[in-house]
Structure formats: C-alpha cells, structure tokens
Amino acid sequence: MKVEFKPSNICANKIIFDLDDGIVRNVVFIGGCDGNHKAIASLCEGRNAEEIAKSLTGLTCGPRKTSCGDQFARGILQALEQQKS
C-alpha cells in the first residue's frame, strides 16, 4: 500500500512510504532537512511499522511539539488504522 501523508508543523510537506504486511519501505520526505530525512528513511527501511511508530512517537524538534520522526509515526499509525478498516 502506497501512503502519502501530509504532516503538520514541520519543514517537510509530505511523507511518502510503502506499507506492506506491516513492513515500511521506500520512505521519502518531500521538503525539509534532506540529510535527516535520508537517515530516518535508511533506519526505517524494512522495519516493522508498529516498532517504528513506537520509537518515533513523541519526539520533538526545538520548540515544536512534534518532529519529522513524530509526524512519520503519525502517518504510519494512520495507515495501519486504514488497513484495519
């Protein structure tokens, strides 16, 4: 399942990833900090979606109450919920 998630309150304006049988692949952040996004994508490639969400949920960036990782986790959780319905 290809997922396109529109994050809020971060530099990136879109997060695209594949979610297949609970595994995350092909993560791409559009906009924002290219190096950090490549690192997140690399570390998450081929990992269990629920484990990724658990690891990244609640991370903040500076004074913001969210971060790219936190928004990615929200996108994953939203996609998992959609798959259940």
PyMOL Python script that loads the backbone (N, CA, C, O; Angstrom):
from pymol import cmd

cmd.read_pdbstr("""\
ATOM      1  N   MET A   1       0.841  -1.172   0.000  1.00  0.00           N
ATOM      2  CA  MET A   1       0.000   0.000   0.000  1.00  0.00           C
ATOM      3  C   MET A   1       0.891   1.241   0.000  1.00  0.00           C
ATOM      4  O   MET A   1       1.725   1.405   0.890  1.00  0.00           O
ATOM      5  N   LYS A   2       0.721   2.104  -0.981  1.00  0.00           N
ATOM      6  CA  LYS A   2       1.477   3.354  -1.016  1.00  0.00           C
ATOM      7  C   LYS A   2       0.735   4.374  -0.165  1.00  0.00           C
ATOM      8  O   LYS A   2      -0.475   4.557  -0.298  1.00  0.00           O
ATOM      9  N   VAL A   3       1.490   5.037   0.715  1.00  0.00           N
ATOM     10  CA  VAL A   3       0.916   6.011   1.636  1.00  0.00           C
ATOM     11  C   VAL A   3       1.518   7.379   1.340  1.00  0.00           C
ATOM     12  O   VAL A   3       2.734   7.516   1.201  1.00  0.00           O
ATOM     13  N   GLU A   4       0.661   8.387   1.246  1.00  0.00           N
ATOM     14  CA  GLU A   4       1.102   9.778   1.146  1.00  0.00           C
ATOM     15  C   GLU A   4       0.487  10.512   2.323  1.00  0.00           C
ATOM     16  O   GLU A   4      -0.728  10.696   2.388  1.00  0.00           O
ATOM     17  N   PHE A   5       1.335  10.929   3.253  1.00  0.00           N
ATOM     18  CA  PHE A   5       0.879  11.574   4.482  1.00  0.00           C
ATOM     19  C   PHE A   5       1.275  13.038   4.463  1.00  0.00           C
ATOM     20  O   PHE A   5       2.422  13.369   4.165  1.00  0.00           O
ATOM     21  N   LYS A   6       0.331  13.918   4.780  1.00  0.00           N
ATOM     22  CA  LYS A   6       0.610  15.355   4.858  1.00  0.00           C
ATOM     23  C   LYS A   6       0.861  15.708   6.319  1.00  0.00           C
ATOM     24  O   LYS A   6      -0.079  15.789   7.111  1.00  0.00           O
ATOM     25  N   PRO A   7       2.127  15.918   6.679  1.00  0.00           N
ATOM     26  CA  PRO A   7       2.460  16.259   8.062  1.00  0.00           C
ATOM     27  C   PRO A   7       2.118  17.709   8.377  1.00  0.00           C
ATOM     28  O   PRO A   7       1.866  18.507   7.475  1.00  0.00           O
ATOM     29  N   SER A   8       2.110  18.041   9.658  1.00  0.00           N
ATOM     30  CA  SER A   8       1.870  19.426  10.050  1.00  0.00           C
ATOM     31  C   SER A   8       2.916  19.873  11.062  1.00  0.00           C
ATOM     32  O   SER A   8       3.430  19.080  11.852  1.00  0.00           O
ATOM     33  N   ASN A   9       3.213  21.160  11.012  1.00  0.00           N
ATOM     34  CA  ASN A   9       4.150  21.822  11.934  1.00  0.00           C
ATOM     35  C   ASN A   9       5.590  21.326  11.833  1.00  0.00           C
ATOM     36  O   ASN A   9       6.333  21.364  12.814  1.00  0.00           O
ATOM     37  N   ILE A  10       5.986  20.858  10.635  1.00  0.00           N
ATOM     38  CA  ILE A  10       7.387  20.502  10.380  1.00  0.00           C
ATOM     39  C   ILE A  10       7.786  21.078   9.027  1.00  0.00           C
ATOM     40  O   ILE A  10       6.940  21.576   8.284  1.00  0.00           O
ATOM     41  N   CYS A  11       9.069  21.010   8.714  1.00  0.00           N
ATOM     42  CA  CYS A  11       9.575  21.557   7.453  1.00  0.00           C
ATOM     43  C   CYS A  11       9.127  20.739   6.245  1.00  0.00           C
ATOM     44  O   CYS A  11       8.818  21.303   5.195  1.00  0.00           O
ATOM     45  N   ALA A  12       9.090  19.432   6.384  1.00  0.00           N
ATOM     46  CA  ALA A  12       8.652  18.578   5.274  1.00  0.00           C
ATOM     47  C   ALA A  12       7.166  18.818   5.022  1.00  0.00           C
ATOM     48  O   ALA A  12       6.398  19.047   5.957  1.00  0.00           O
ATOM     49  N   ASN A  13       6.765  18.763   3.740  1.00  0.00           N
ATOM     50  CA  ASN A  13       5.354  18.976   3.437  1.00  0.00           C
ATOM     51  C   ASN A  13       4.634  17.714   2.998  1.00  0.00           C
ATOM     52  O   ASN A  13       3.419  17.731   2.796  1.00  0.00           O
ATOM     53  N   LYS A  14       5.376  16.607   2.846  1.00  0.00           N
ATOM     54  CA  LYS A  14       4.752  15.328   2.516  1.00  0.00           C
ATOM     55  C   LYS A  14       5.711  14.209   2.892  1.00  0.00           C
ATOM     56  O   LYS A  14       6.928  14.348   2.771  1.00  0.00           O
ATOM     57  N   ILE A  15       5.144  13.094   3.352  1.00  0.00           N
ATOM     58  CA  ILE A  15       5.920  11.888   3.630  1.00  0.00           C
ATOM     59  C   ILE A  15       5.263  10.764   2.835  1.00  0.00           C
ATOM     60  O   ILE A  15       4.067  10.506   2.973  1.00  0.00           O
ATOM     61  N   ILE A  16       6.056  10.106   2.006  1.00  0.00           N
ATOM     62  CA  ILE A  16       5.557   9.023   1.161  1.00  0.00           C
ATOM     63  C   ILE A  16       6.288   7.747   1.571  1.00  0.00           C
ATOM     64  O   ILE A  16       7.505   7.751   1.756  1.00  0.00           O
ATOM     65  N   PHE A  17       5.539   6.661   1.709  1.00  0.00           N
ATOM     66  CA  PHE A  17       6.162   5.377   2.032  1.00  0.00           C
ATOM     67  C   PHE A  17       5.239   4.241   1.623  1.00  0.00           C
ATOM     68  O   PHE A  17       4.045   4.442   1.401  1.00  0.00           O
ATOM     69  N   ASP A  18       5.806   3.056   1.528  1.00  0.00           N
ATOM     70  CA  ASP A  18       5.026   1.856   1.263  1.00  0.00           C
ATOM     71  C   ASP A  18       4.868   1.108   2.573  1.00  0.00           C
ATOM     72  O   ASP A  18       5.791   1.044   3.384  1.00  0.00           O
ATOM     73  N   LEU A  19       3.685   0.543   2.767  1.00  0.00           N
ATOM     74  CA  LEU A  19       3.395  -0.269   3.938  1.00  0.00           C
ATOM     75  C   LEU A  19       2.835  -1.589   3.448  1.00  0.00           C
ATOM     76  O   LEU A  19       1.703  -1.652   2.969  1.00  0.00           O
ATOM     77  N   ASP A  20       3.622  -2.638   3.567  1.00  0.00           N
ATOM     78  CA  ASP A  20       3.231  -3.954   3.075  1.00  0.00           C
ATOM     79  C   ASP A  20       3.406  -4.990   4.170  1.00  0.00           C
ATOM     80  O   ASP A  20       4.516  -5.228   4.648  1.00  0.00           O
ATOM     81  N   ASP A  21       2.296  -5.604   4.562  1.00  0.00           N
ATOM     82  CA  ASP A  21       2.312  -6.625   5.614  1.00  0.00           C
ATOM     83  C   ASP A  21       2.996  -6.129   6.876  1.00  0.00           C
ATOM     84  O   ASP A  21       3.736  -6.871   7.522  1.00  0.00           O
ATOM     85  N   GLY A  22       2.745  -4.865   7.227  1.00  0.00           N
ATOM     86  CA  GLY A  22       3.295  -4.295   8.457  1.00  0.00           C
ATOM     87  C   GLY A  22       4.747  -3.864   8.373  1.00  0.00           C
ATOM     88  O   GLY A  22       5.344  -3.504   9.388  1.00  0.00           O
ATOM     89  N   ILE A  23       5.320  -3.893   7.187  1.00  0.00           N
ATOM     90  CA  ILE A  23       6.722  -3.510   6.970  1.00  0.00           C
ATOM     91  C   ILE A  23       6.772  -2.211   6.172  1.00  0.00           C
ATOM     92  O   ILE A  23       6.045  -2.045   5.192  1.00  0.00           O
ATOM     93  N   VAL A  24       7.637  -1.292   6.601  1.00  0.00           N
ATOM     94  CA  VAL A  24       7.791   0.011   5.947  1.00  0.00           C
ATOM     95  C   VAL A  24       8.938  -0.052   4.939  1.00  0.00           C
ATOM     96  O   VAL A  24      10.018  -0.570   5.224  1.00  0.00           O
ATOM     97  N   ARG A  25       8.669   0.491   3.760  1.00  0.00           N
ATOM     98  CA  ARG A  25       9.691   0.530   2.708  1.00  0.00           C
ATOM     99  C   ARG A  25       9.565   1.842   1.915  1.00  0.00           C
ATOM    100  O   ARG A  25       8.519   2.492   1.911  1.00  0.00           O
ATOM    101  N   ASN A  26      10.657   2.200   1.253  1.00  0.00           N
ATOM    102  CA  ASN A  26      10.675   3.309   0.286  1.00  0.00           C
ATOM    103  C   ASN A  26      10.205   4.637   0.880  1.00  0.00           C
ATOM    104  O   ASN A  26       9.350   5.312   0.305  1.00  0.00           O
ATOM    105  N   VAL A  27      10.761   5.003   2.020  1.00  0.00           N
ATOM    106  CA  VAL A  27      10.370   6.241   2.704  1.00  0.00           C
ATOM    107  C   VAL A  27      11.006   7.439   2.009  1.00  0.00           C
ATOM    108  O   VAL A  27      12.209   7.450   1.746  1.00  0.00           O
ATOM    109  N   VAL A  28      10.187   8.450   1.713  1.00  0.00           N
ATOM    110  CA  VAL A  28      10.667   9.688   1.100  1.00  0.00           C
ATOM    111  C   VAL A  28       9.971  10.861   1.788  1.00  0.00           C
ATOM    112  O   VAL A  28       8.746  10.890   1.902  1.00  0.00           O
ATOM    113  N   PHE A  29      10.762  11.821   2.241  1.00  0.00           N
ATOM    114  CA  PHE A  29      10.239  13.072   2.781  1.00  0.00           C
ATOM    115  C   PHE A  29      10.388  14.127   1.698  1.00  0.00           C
ATOM    116  O   PHE A  29      11.440  14.220   1.066  1.00  0.00           O
ATOM    117  N   ILE A  30       9.357  14.917   1.477  1.00  0.00           N
ATOM    118  CA  ILE A  30       9.401  15.996   0.494  1.00  0.00           C
ATOM    119  C   ILE A  30       9.539  17.309   1.264  1.00  0.00           C
ATOM    120  O   ILE A  30       8.691  17.646   2.090  1.00  0.00           O
ATOM    121  N   GLY A  31      10.614  18.043   0.986  1.00  0.00           N
ATOM    122  CA  GLY A  31      10.897  19.289   1.688  1.00  0.00           C
ATOM    123  C   GLY A  31      11.623  19.025   2.997  1.00  0.00           C
ATOM    124  O   GLY A  31      11.668  17.892   3.476  1.00  0.00           O
ATOM    125  N   GLY A  32      12.182  20.063   3.562  1.00  0.00           N
ATOM    126  CA  GLY A  32      12.835  19.943   4.870  1.00  0.00           C
ATOM    127  C   GLY A  32      14.302  19.565   4.804  1.00  0.00           C
ATOM    128  O   GLY A  32      14.970  19.819   3.802  1.00  0.00           O
ATOM    129  N   CYS A  33      14.795  18.970   5.853  1.00  0.00           N
ATOM    130  CA  CYS A  33      16.222  18.665   6.055  1.00  0.00           C
ATOM    131  C   CYS A  33      16.604  17.355   5.378  1.00  0.00           C
ATOM    132  O   CYS A  33      16.384  16.279   5.935  1.00  0.00           O
ATOM    133  N   ASP A  34      17.159  17.438   4.211  1.00  0.00           N
ATOM    134  CA  ASP A  34      17.442  16.271   3.382  1.00  0.00           C
ATOM    135  C   ASP A  34      18.265  15.204   4.103  1.00  0.00           C
ATOM    136  O   ASP A  34      17.927  14.023   4.039  1.00  0.00           O
ATOM    137  N   GLY A  35      19.322  15.594   4.775  1.00  0.00           N
ATOM    138  CA  GLY A  35      20.187  14.614   5.440  1.00  0.00           C
ATOM    139  C   GLY A  35      19.477  13.860   6.546  1.00  0.00           C
ATOM    140  O   GLY A  35      19.595  12.639   6.647  1.00  0.00           O
ATOM    141  N   ASN A  36      18.740  14.584   7.377  1.00  0.00           N
ATOM    142  CA  ASN A  36      17.999  13.930   8.457  1.00  0.00           C
ATOM    143  C   ASN A  36      16.933  12.993   7.900  1.00  0.00           C
ATOM    144  O   ASN A  36      16.713  11.906   8.433  1.00  0.00           O
ATOM    145  N   HIS A  37      16.284  13.413   6.841  1.00  0.00           N
ATOM    146  CA  HIS A  37      15.236  12.583   6.259  1.00  0.00           C
ATOM    147  C   HIS A  37      15.809  11.320   5.633  1.00  0.00           C
ATOM    148  O   HIS A  37      15.204  10.252   5.726  1.00  0.00           O
ATOM    149  N   LYS A  38      16.959  11.433   5.004  1.00  0.00           N
ATOM    150  CA  LYS A  38      17.618  10.244   4.457  1.00  0.00           C
ATOM    151  C   LYS A  38      17.992   9.291   5.583  1.00  0.00           C
ATOM    152  O   LYS A  38      17.884   8.075   5.427  1.00  0.00           O
ATOM    153  N   ALA A  39      18.430   9.833   6.718  1.00  0.00           N
ATOM    154  CA  ALA A  39      18.793   8.994   7.861  1.00  0.00           C
ATOM    155  C   ALA A  39      17.560   8.271   8.412  1.00  0.00           C
ATOM    156  O   ALA A  39      17.612   7.067   8.662  1.00  0.00           O
ATOM    157  N   ILE A  40      16.470   8.986   8.599  1.00  0.00           N
ATOM    158  CA  ILE A  40      15.244   8.357   9.092  1.00  0.00           C
ATOM    159  C   ILE A  40      14.812   7.249   8.127  1.00  0.00           C
ATOM    160  O   ILE A  40      14.490   6.138   8.549  1.00  0.00           O
ATOM    161  N   ALA A  41      14.809   7.562   6.842  1.00  0.00           N
ATOM    162  CA  ALA A  41      14.386   6.588   5.834  1.00  0.00           C
ATOM    163  C   ALA A  41      15.271   5.347   5.864  1.00  0.00           C
ATOM    164  O   ALA A  41      14.772   4.223   5.810  1.00  0.00           O
ATOM    165  N   SER A  42      16.567   5.548   5.948  1.00  0.00           N
ATOM    166  CA  SER A  42      17.501   4.424   5.962  1.00  0.00           C
ATOM    167  C   SER A  42      17.318   3.545   7.197  1.00  0.00           C
ATOM    168  O   SER A  42      17.330   2.317   7.101  1.00  0.00           O
ATOM    169  N   LEU A  43      17.150   4.177   8.349  1.00  0.00           N
ATOM    170  CA  LEU A  43      16.989   3.422   9.589  1.00  0.00           C
ATOM    171  C   LEU A  43      15.656   2.673   9.650  1.00  0.00           C
ATOM    172  O   LEU A  43      15.543   1.663  10.343  1.00  0.00           O
ATOM    173  N   CYS A  44      14.657   3.162   8.932  1.00  0.00           N
ATOM    174  CA  CYS A  44      13.325   2.553   8.990  1.00  0.00           C
ATOM    175  C   CYS A  44      13.069   1.544   7.882  1.00  0.00           C
ATOM    176  O   CYS A  44      12.113   0.774   7.966  1.00  0.00           O
ATOM    177  N   GLU A  45      13.890   1.530   6.858  1.00  0.00           N
ATOM    178  CA  GLU A  45      13.691   0.643   5.716  1.00  0.00           C
ATOM    179  C   GLU A  45      13.633  -0.819   6.156  1.00  0.00           C
ATOM    180  O   GLU A  45      14.555  -1.332   6.790  1.00  0.00           O
ATOM    181  N   GLY A  46      12.533  -1.471   5.806  1.00  0.00           N
ATOM    182  CA  GLY A  46      12.387  -2.892   6.080  1.00  0.00           C
ATOM    183  C   GLY A  46      12.008  -3.250   7.506  1.00  0.00           C
ATOM    184  O   GLY A  46      11.966  -4.428   7.858  1.00  0.00           O
ATOM    185  N   ARG A  47      11.731  -2.247   8.330  1.00  0.00           N
ATOM    186  CA  ARG A  47      11.379  -2.498   9.731  1.00  0.00           C
ATOM    187  C   ARG A  47       9.868  -2.578   9.933  1.00  0.00           C
ATOM    188  O   ARG A  47       9.085  -2.111   9.106  1.00  0.00           O
ATOM    189  N   ASN A  48       9.492  -3.166  11.026  1.00  0.00           N
ATOM    190  CA  ASN A  48       8.099  -3.291  11.409  1.00  0.00           C
ATOM    191  C   ASN A  48       7.502  -1.917  11.689  1.00  0.00           C
ATOM    192  O   ASN A  48       8.079  -1.129  12.438  1.00  0.00           O
ATOM    193  N   ALA A  49       6.357  -1.629  11.093  1.00  0.00           N
ATOM    194  CA  ALA A  49       5.719  -0.317  11.202  1.00  0.00           C
ATOM    195  C   ALA A  49       5.380   0.044  12.648  1.00  0.00           C
ATOM    196  O   ALA A  49       5.608   1.177  13.071  1.00  0.00           O
ATOM    197  N   GLU A  50       4.846  -0.897  13.398  1.00  0.00           N
ATOM    198  CA  GLU A  50       4.473  -0.609  14.784  1.00  0.00           C
ATOM    199  C   GLU A  50       5.694  -0.292  15.640  1.00  0.00           C
ATOM    200  O   GLU A  50       5.630   0.572  16.514  1.00  0.00           O
ATOM    201  N   GLU A  51       6.804  -0.982  15.397  1.00  0.00           N
ATOM    202  CA  GLU A  51       8.042  -0.710  16.135  1.00  0.00           C
ATOM    203  C   GLU A  51       8.577   0.679  15.807  1.00  0.00           C
ATOM    204  O   GLU A  51       9.040   1.397  16.694  1.00  0.00           O
ATOM    205  N   ILE A  52       8.511   1.057  14.528  1.00  0.00           N
ATOM    206  CA  ILE A  52       8.967   2.392  14.122  1.00  0.00           C
ATOM    207  C   ILE A  52       8.121   3.449  14.821  1.00  0.00           C
ATOM    208  O   ILE A  52       8.654   4.395  15.403  1.00  0.00           O
ATOM    209  N   ALA A  53       6.802   3.287  14.763  1.00  0.00           N
ATOM    210  CA  ALA A  53       5.896   4.267  15.375  1.00  0.00           C
ATOM    211  C   ALA A  53       6.171   4.387  16.869  1.00  0.00           C
ATOM    212  O   ALA A  53       6.182   5.492  17.412  1.00  0.00           O
ATOM    213  N   LYS A  54       6.392   3.275  17.526  1.00  0.00           N
ATOM    214  CA  LYS A  54       6.677   3.290  18.967  1.00  0.00           C
ATOM    215  C   LYS A  54       7.969   4.058  19.251  1.00  0.00           C
ATOM    216  O   LYS A  54       8.046   4.802  20.229  1.00  0.00           O
ATOM    217  N   SER A  55       8.975   3.883  18.410  1.00  0.00           N
ATOM    218  CA  SER A  55      10.271   4.545  18.604  1.00  0.00           C
ATOM    219  C   SER A  55      10.225   6.049  18.347  1.00  0.00           C
ATOM    220  O   SER A  55      10.926   6.812  19.013  1.00  0.00           O
ATOM    221  N   LEU A  56       9.407   6.479  17.389  1.00  0.00           N
ATOM    222  CA  LEU A  56       9.435   7.872  16.951  1.00  0.00           C
ATOM    223  C   LEU A  56       8.340   8.754  17.545  1.00  0.00           C
ATOM    224  O   LEU A  56       8.455   9.980  17.529  1.00  0.00           O
ATOM    225  N   THR A  57       7.293   8.146  18.063  1.00  0.00           N
ATOM    226  CA  THR A  57       6.181   8.925  18.619  1.00  0.00           C
ATOM    227  C   THR A  57       6.647   9.786  19.782  1.00  0.00           C
ATOM    228  O   THR A  57       7.331   9.316  20.691  1.00  0.00           O
ATOM    229  N   GLY A  58       6.262  11.060  19.736  1.00  0.00           N
ATOM    230  CA  GLY A  58       6.552  11.979  20.833  1.00  0.00           C
ATOM    231  C   GLY A  58       7.859  12.739  20.720  1.00  0.00           C
ATOM    232  O   GLY A  58       8.133  13.607  21.548  1.00  0.00           O
ATOM    233  N   LEU A  59       8.684  12.435  19.706  1.00  0.00           N
ATOM    234  CA  LEU A  59       9.930  13.194  19.537  1.00  0.00           C
ATOM    235  C   LEU A  59       9.612  14.625  19.119  1.00  0.00           C
ATOM    236  O   LEU A  59       8.694  14.859  18.333  1.00  0.00           O
ATOM    237  N   THR A  60      10.367  15.574  19.642  1.00  0.00           N
ATOM    238  CA  THR A  60      10.146  16.983  19.314  1.00  0.00           C
ATOM    239  C   THR A  60      11.356  17.550  18.579  1.00  0.00           C
ATOM    240  O   THR A  60      12.430  16.949  18.561  1.00  0.00           O
ATOM    241  N   CYS A  61      11.158  18.718  17.975  1.00  0.00           N
ATOM    242  CA  CYS A  61      12.216  19.418  17.259  1.00  0.00           C
ATOM    243  C   CYS A  61      12.256  20.854  17.775  1.00  0.00           C
ATOM    244  O   CYS A  61      11.350  21.643  17.507  1.00  0.00           O
ATOM    245  N   GLY A  62      13.305  21.184  18.510  1.00  0.00           N
ATOM    246  CA  GLY A  62      13.406  22.529  19.068  1.00  0.00           C
ATOM    247  C   GLY A  62      12.182  22.855  19.899  1.00  0.00           C
ATOM    248  O   GLY A  62      11.766  22.046  20.728  1.00  0.00           O
ATOM    249  N   PRO A  63      11.593  24.038  19.689  1.00  0.00           N
ATOM    250  CA  PRO A  63      10.424  24.429  20.480  1.00  0.00           C
ATOM    251  C   PRO A  63       9.121  23.779  19.994  1.00  0.00           C
ATOM    252  O   PRO A  63       8.088  23.905  20.652  1.00  0.00           O
ATOM    253  N   ARG A  64       9.160  23.098  18.867  1.00  0.00           N
ATOM    254  CA  ARG A  64       7.946  22.466  18.340  1.00  0.00           C
ATOM    255  C   ARG A  64       7.547  21.277  19.214  1.00  0.00           C
ATOM    256  O   ARG A  64       8.391  20.651  19.855  1.00  0.00           O
ATOM    257  N   LYS A  65       6.257  20.982  19.227  1.00  0.00           N
ATOM    258  CA  LYS A  65       5.756  19.843  19.996  1.00  0.00           C
ATOM    259  C   LYS A  65       5.728  18.567  19.161  1.00  0.00           C
ATOM    260  O   LYS A  65       5.171  17.552  19.578  1.00  0.00           O
ATOM    261  N   THR A  66       6.335  18.631  17.981  1.00  0.00           N
ATOM    262  CA  THR A  66       6.400  17.487  17.076  1.00  0.00           C
ATOM    263  C   THR A  66       7.739  17.527  16.350  1.00  0.00           C
ATOM    264  O   THR A  66       8.546  18.428  16.580  1.00  0.00           O
ATOM    265  N   SER A  67       7.973  16.567  15.485  1.00  0.00           N
ATOM    266  CA  SER A  67       9.203  16.499  14.691  1.00  0.00           C
ATOM    267  C   SER A  67       8.908  15.690  13.437  1.00  0.00           C
ATOM    268  O   SER A  67       7.808  15.162  13.278  1.00  0.00           O
ATOM    269  N   CYS A  68       9.879  15.595  12.558  1.00  0.00           N
ATOM    270  CA  CYS A  68       9.694  14.776  11.357  1.00  0.00           C
ATOM    271  C   CYS A  68       9.458  13.318  11.750  1.00  0.00           C
ATOM    272  O   CYS A  68       8.605  12.646  11.170  1.00  0.00           O
ATOM    273  N   GLY A  69      10.210  12.837  12.726  1.00  0.00           N
ATOM    274  CA  GLY A  69      10.017  11.460  13.188  1.00  0.00           C
ATOM    275  C   GLY A  69       8.641  11.249  13.783  1.00  0.00           C
ATOM    276  O   GLY A  69       7.988  10.244  13.501  1.00  0.00           O
ATOM    277  N   ASP A  70       8.194  12.188  14.607  1.00  0.00           N
ATOM    278  CA  ASP A  70       6.872  12.097  15.225  1.00  0.00           C
ATOM    279  C   ASP A  70       5.781  12.123  14.161  1.00  0.00           C
ATOM    280  O   ASP A  70       4.825  11.351  14.242  1.00  0.00           O
ATOM    281  N   GLN A  71       5.906  12.991  13.176  1.00  0.00           N
ATOM    282  CA  GLN A  71       4.917  13.067  12.112  1.00  0.00           C
ATOM    283  C   GLN A  71       4.928  11.795  11.263  1.00  0.00           C
ATOM    284  O   GLN A  71       3.872  11.336  10.827  1.00  0.00           O
ATOM    285  N   PHE A  72       6.090  11.231  11.029  1.00  0.00           N
ATOM    286  CA  PHE A  72       6.191   9.963  10.304  1.00  0.00           C
ATOM    287  C   PHE A  72       5.458   8.873  11.095  1.00  0.00           C
ATOM    288  O   PHE A  72       4.717   8.076  10.521  1.00  0.00           O
ATOM    289  N   ALA A  73       5.669   8.845  12.401  1.00  0.00           N
ATOM    290  CA  ALA A  73       4.968   7.876  13.252  1.00  0.00           C
ATOM    291  C   ALA A  73       3.458   8.051  13.140  1.00  0.00           C
ATOM    292  O   ALA A  73       2.726   7.063  13.073  1.00  0.00           O
ATOM    293  N   ARG A  74       2.986   9.289  13.119  1.00  0.00           N
ATOM    294  CA  ARG A  74       1.547   9.542  12.982  1.00  0.00           C
ATOM    295  C   ARG A  74       1.027   9.031  11.636  1.00  0.00           C
ATOM    296  O   ARG A  74      -0.066   8.471  11.550  1.00  0.00           O
ATOM    297  N   GLY A  75       1.826   9.234  10.596  1.00  0.00           N
ATOM    298  CA  GLY A  75       1.443   8.730   9.275  1.00  0.00           C
ATOM    299  C   GLY A  75       1.371   7.211   9.245  1.00  0.00           C
ATOM    300  O   GLY A  75       0.466   6.636   8.640  1.00  0.00           O
ATOM    301  N   ILE A  76       2.318   6.574   9.895  1.00  0.00           N
ATOM    302  CA  ILE A  76       2.319   5.112   9.972  1.00  0.00           C
ATOM    303  C   ILE A  76       1.077   4.622  10.722  1.00  0.00           C
ATOM    304  O   ILE A  76       0.379   3.722  10.254  1.00  0.00           O
ATOM    305  N   LEU A  77       0.810   5.213  11.877  1.00  0.00           N
ATOM    306  CA  LEU A  77      -0.339   4.797  12.678  1.00  0.00           C
ATOM    307  C   LEU A  77      -1.650   4.999  11.924  1.00  0.00           C
ATOM    308  O   LEU A  77      -2.550   4.162  11.992  1.00  0.00           O
ATOM    309  N   GLN A  78      -1.747   6.105  11.212  1.00  0.00           N
ATOM    310  CA  GLN A  78      -2.943   6.377  10.414  1.00  0.00           C
ATOM    311  C   GLN A  78      -3.106   5.312   9.327  1.00  0.00           C
ATOM    312  O   GLN A  78      -4.209   4.816   9.101  1.00  0.00           O
ATOM    313  N   ALA A  79      -2.010   4.964   8.660  1.00  0.00           N
ATOM    314  CA  ALA A  79      -2.056   3.946   7.606  1.00  0.00           C
ATOM    315  C   ALA A  79      -2.418   2.581   8.176  1.00  0.00           C
ATOM    316  O   ALA A  79      -3.179   1.838   7.557  1.00  0.00           O
ATOM    317  N   LEU A  80      -1.891   2.243   9.334  1.00  0.00           N
ATOM    318  CA  LEU A  80      -2.233   0.975   9.977  1.00  0.00           C
ATOM    319  C   LEU A  80      -3.717   0.916  10.318  1.00  0.00           C
ATOM    320  O   LEU A  80      -4.352  -0.126  10.158  1.00  0.00           O
ATOM    321  N   GLU A  81      -4.266   2.026  10.784  1.00  0.00           N
ATOM    322  CA  GLU A  81      -5.694   2.078  11.094  1.00  0.00           C
ATOM    323  C   GLU A  81      -6.535   1.917   9.827  1.00  0.00           C
ATOM    324  O   GLU A  81      -7.560   1.234   9.839  1.00  0.00           O
ATOM    325  N   GLN A  82      -6.103   2.540   8.750  1.00  0.00           N
ATOM    326  CA  GLN A  82      -6.836   2.422   7.476  1.00  0.00           C
ATOM    327  C   GLN A  82      -6.839   0.984   6.991  1.00  0.00           C
ATOM    328  O   GLN A  82      -7.836   0.514   6.442  1.00  0.00           O
ATOM    329  N   GLN A  83      -5.731   0.281   7.189  1.00  0.00           N
ATOM    330  CA  GLN A  83      -5.652  -1.106   6.757  1.00  0.00           C
ATOM    331  C   GLN A  83      -6.608  -1.991   7.544  1.00  0.00           C
ATOM    332  O   GLN A  83      -7.130  -2.970   7.012  1.00  0.00           O
ATOM    333  N   LYS A  84      -6.840  -1.652   8.808  1.00  0.00           N
ATOM    334  CA  LYS A  84      -7.723  -2.457   9.648  1.00  0.00           C
ATOM    335  C   LYS A  84      -9.189  -2.302   9.247  1.00  0.00           C
ATOM    336  O   LYS A  84      -9.994  -3.213   9.438  1.00  0.00           O
ATOM    337  N   SER A  85      -9.532  -1.118   8.680  1.00  0.00           N
ATOM    338  CA  SER A  85     -10.939  -0.882   8.355  1.00  0.00           C
ATOM    339  C   SER A  85     -11.332  -1.363   6.982  1.00  0.00           C
ATOM    340  O   SER A  85     -12.490  -1.224   6.588  1.00  0.00           O
TER     341      SER A  85
END
""", "prot")
cmd.dss("prot")
cmd.show_as("cartoon", "prot")
cmd.util.cbc("prot")
cmd.orient("prot")
